[in-house]
Amino acid sequence: MSIKIDALPQPATDIPNAIDLAYELGELPFDLRRRGIPVLRDAGSGRLRIKAGTADELELRMEPASVVLQRLAMKEELQIIGLQQQDRRSVILVHSDSPLRTAADLKGAKLGIAAKINPDDSLRKRNAAKLVDAALQKVGIAAARPKWIELQSEQAADGVHPGRELCALLSKEVDAVYADWALSEESRRLLGIRELEGFSIHTPVLTILTASAGANLILEHSVKVERLLAHISLASDWAIDHRTEAHRLAAKQLGISENAIPFIFSEDLHKQFGVNVSDDKWSRLVNLKKEMQDDGSLQGDFPLEESLDRAILQNAQLLVDSGELERPQRESLSQLAERDLPISFFNERPRAHLLQGDEEALAAARLFAEEIRPGASDRDRGRKLPLREIRRLAELGLLGLVVPKEYGGPDVSTRTLVDIFKIISHADGSIGQIPQNHHFFVKTIELIGSQEQKNFFFREVLNGAQFGNGLAERSSSKGARKITTTVRKLDGEEGFVLNGSKYYTTGALYSHWIPVTALNEDEQRMTAFVPRHARGVTVLDDWSGIGQRTTASGSVVLRNVKVPESCLLPHFQIFEGPQYFSAFGQIMHAAIDIGIARAALEDAAAFVRDYTRPAFGSGVTRANEEPDLIRRFGELGIRLQAAEALLDRAADAIDHARKELNAETAGKAALTVDSAKWLVTETAIEITNALFEVAGTSSMDRKHNYDRHWRNVRIHTLHDPARLKLHHVGKWFLNGVYHEYKM
């Protein structure tokens, strides 16, 4: 008999567990990868294996209490580091047309339950008998109890309790079955069965979290275990405040319908992921041990208290209280929490087109923009990484824009580069930002690279290689911005070793090379070009900003990464004299914001023309005829044009400084870029905010996703605070002093 039903987990073995919950929430796997803790996870099993050495593994596992007690009795080296207690619902099922209505009708009935295959089944049968006896006594029946029928499975593979019990009921082999599994109301109706009235009991089920390995190994790696335990604790705290999401993740773990959760467990399952060792849980475990010994299912004795590692529990709680760990996010961060992009993404790119000049580069940018525009909103909404789009960017030759002509590149003007950033960002602000650091580091090579470095890296770029970035770091204390990443000469070997951690690494996830800023022994700023897949490099898509969602502006962790001298550039030398490099980096950011602002203004205008209703009493039949709206669009349009004009002037100043570099031309380039950056920031924020002001309430419907323009501009303009630009410009107009950018 083959029956498909919607929810049949194994009794007492399939449990929603806090380990898998913590993993699904994202922060746990990210933290492990940041710290280089190698973990193997069996999804849905409640097991994590930490690689503790060449051949050693330390395993964290959540198992039924009875199984753990048996393992302890067999003298396995286990440490109990947590107890989880969840209520499980028990019912009695009968045919819809059965005369059995209440517990009183069970007198003399054949009541089926799966046969004893392992100790858990024995405990289940004994517990079931107690529950039924209690229900009978409650209705005044102390004798003539039901006849328990143990249902044998024909083969081990068919030994799923719920399936065997259900088959027995449907074939009328028994009058009723005891069930601590679930069927939805619809499934029961379709199968022609129902629950016995007045018999629905929630029984606490105890699960134990253990760390298993040699005692010395557990002690040696206790800090890792404590960190894992702290994440588990944070995940259980999160579940308490997020009932619906917690139940959804629990259902995903078990492979059942979310609606089945309260039929199997309880409405309060979300409160029952905690693994703290309370007196009540410990007392239950002690009683279970005695019960199993009395039953003969647990041979021998052992000191249970000695198996509990209270120190790890206490230290994990201190770690939680310290605030050092990131708390789980309600929104899933990335599909790449546990794994990296496939290597084929990097190795199987189409050959890059070699652009011949500015006009061809602009044409390629317009073509690319038209291709990426249709999917921009959906990519933002779902944090869908633009993998195909990034490959296309390289294929069109748009990564080689500023490679000098003497090395085979188009060497486009800064004005053209700015226009290209505006064009692409107008189509998709996130994709527009991704190549900014790429061109920044191509310029770095032009300015301070050796002849050999220029020959090698410019050829890489023209062949389609992409640079990411490893510039910024999260501050370790308030106000601290010191670079902590170091590059040091290797003792007794050629080359250098790089160590550190970077954040806001826009584009690193997609790149072939990651240029990393680090300090050498003399505290001089260096740039190390590191292969994306070099040993010791970990790239994480842990970017969770409200905007620029698909830029992959997450983390890069570097542990003892070897860097040959040929891949190390003296970045500090750029700033030893007049330079336009800082202005060059800043102007691309401003161009991105202009592109987003123009897209927002156009979306606002289209919405007003097609959907917005005229204001009551305005006297016009269409919103786009309202004088006040026309005036407001005029204000916004003029500011956008002014910002673009100043941006063009800044681009020309950079090109002039490049041709005739001295203190005066470098100063003017910095002045005009700072001026443009401030005006662009103010204008872009105003336009993306005004979109809703002019378009009206209906424009805020999530289906339009217009808020992405504001989110993208708001988060991107924080890259370099515009308020500082006023001071830079003010120094010139008041005192005739140009601002000098340092490292």
Secondary structure, 3 states (H helix, E strand, C coil): CCCCCCCCCCCCCCCCCHHHHHHHHCHHHHHHHHCCCCEEEECCCCEEEEECCCCCEEEEEEEEHHHHHHHHHCCCCEEEEEEEEEEEEEEEEEECCCCCCEHHHHCCCEEEEECCCCHHHHHHHHHHHHHHHHHHHHCCCCCCCCEEEEECCCCHHHCCHHHHHHHHHHCCCCCEEEECCCCCHHHHHHHCEEEEEEEEEEEEEEEEEEEECCHHHHHHCHHHHHHHHHHHHHHHHHHHHCHHHHHHHHHHHHCCCHHHHHHHCCCCHHHCCCCCCCHHHHHHHHHHHHHHHHHCCCCCCCCHHHHECHHHHHHHHHHHHHCCCCCCCCCCCCCCCCCCCCCHHHHCCCCCCCCCCHHHHHHHHHHHHHHHHHHHHHHHHHCCCCHHHHHHHHHCCCCCCCCCHHHCCCCCCHHHHHHHHHHHHHHCHHHHHCCHHHHHHHHHHHHHCCHHHHHHHHHHHHCCCCECCECCCCCCCCCCCCCCCEEEECCCCCCEEEEEEECCCCCHHHCCEEEEEEECCCCCEEEEEEECCCCCEEEECCCCCCCCCCCCCCEEEEEEEEECHHHEECHHHHHCCCCCHHHHHHHHHHHHHHHHHHHHHHHHHHHHHHCCCCCCCCCCCCHHHCHHHHHHHHHHHHHHHHHHHHHHHHHHHHHHHHHCCCHHHHHHHHHHHHHHHHHHHHHHHHHHHHHHHHHCHHHHCCCCCCHHHHHHHHHHHHHCCCHHHHHHHHHHHHHCCCCCCCC
